[in-house]
């Protein structure tokens, strides 16, 4: 089986959730014997989409990666245009939507053309939000499998995306919450070929994690700490978490520190109990997870959240935003974490986890068991590949394909 992925950024140093998911799936399919190539841009920065990486072809972890120069990155006028268009997305004219897509960037026709000419059984595009995905679905239609990585956000209500989702040959979702969001927006897509794919995690990844090495490197000392792992970005809920945590420290002085670990887009204001480490190596990441009292994901805009699963691999409880269908679903199904809807529920949940060691241990253990039975890589890769093979076999004959 030959697959061609189209995505906006690709590589081990790319921290976007959809891009990380794409790379993980591509690498595991390649390891399982599929022929996998990726067509992407030369961008590393999701704000500018500027060409930073060299164009050309390389072999990366068994995947043939083609990087193509973009004809345009993000236009300086995009934020102002976007605010106007997304004020009432359902009412945006076709012309306004096309302009929004082009100004947002990256515009990379060469990646789309190369994927179309690759001779792949299927082309897989992700995430839904950007020009390359829209362009490849428009060009290839039913040959495309769409991994939307959808959130409940204003852009998904632009009418252009209804046609993009409907035109794809199959929809692969990371969580049931993502699937239900899409079907709530467009009920007719319930009949489309679809898979609840998920992502995989190696349950043994935390073996050998060294929390003390991370503490020394980050300057935490012996203090207990909460960990927020991922991009430090208002859009990921970090400002909300920072505000709630500062209120918590005023009401509970002498409590834990809060560690933000990841690329910094919107740094928090200085505070003696708030530490910002920047991006972590894999070794330090697992040390940080293993040493945390609780791992907090405050984001509403998650389609899966690998960080939550990694916390459970390390045996740690999680605290998630109840307004995020994906992470709230994980917490509910696993019994591995608690959810907060406002400051009062944040304080109550955090008090419970910090004060009750047996509860914290039980949450972490339940989460670890959930990962082992549902998201071990061999389980994810097997169900994903079987579905893709059935979809590829059914596509040329037009036979219906069950979800």
CORHUFEN-V368977 format. One record per helix or strand of 2 or more residues. SS is the DSSP state (H for helix, E for strand). FROM is the first residue (numbers start at 1). TO is the last residue. If there is no record, write none. Layout:
# CORHUFEN-V368977
SS_FROM_TO / SS_FROM_TO
This chain:
# CORHUFEN-V368977
E_2_6 / H_17_31 / E_35_41 / E_56_60 / E_63_68 / H_78_86 / H_89_91 / H_94_104 / H_109_116 / E_122_125 / H_131_143 / E_144_146 / H_154_157 / H_159_167 / E_170_173 / H_176_185 / H_187_191 / E_194_196 / H_211_218 / E_225_229 / H_234_236 / H_238_251 / E_257_261 / E_274_276 / H_282_291 / E_294_297 / H_306_313 / E_318_321 / H_325_334 / E_337_340 / H_343_355 / H_357_374 / H_377_395
